[in-house]
């Protein structure tokens, strides 16, 4: 089962543009942090919330 995600990622990157792949790669840290916070009850510092906000803002700003 662990091989499915990288294969799907390769297909997605191949079908998308370089800009979309870059934005998804940058936004991955946001998704991972939010999952860890909500599901695993990880503590998130103010500094990390600030970084998440900046990454989210920049990803949305340059999307299209």
Secondary structure, DSSP 8 states (H G I E B T S, - for coil): -HHHHHHHHHHHHHHS-HHHHHHHHHHHHHHHHHHHHHHS-----HHHHHHHHHHHHHHHHT--
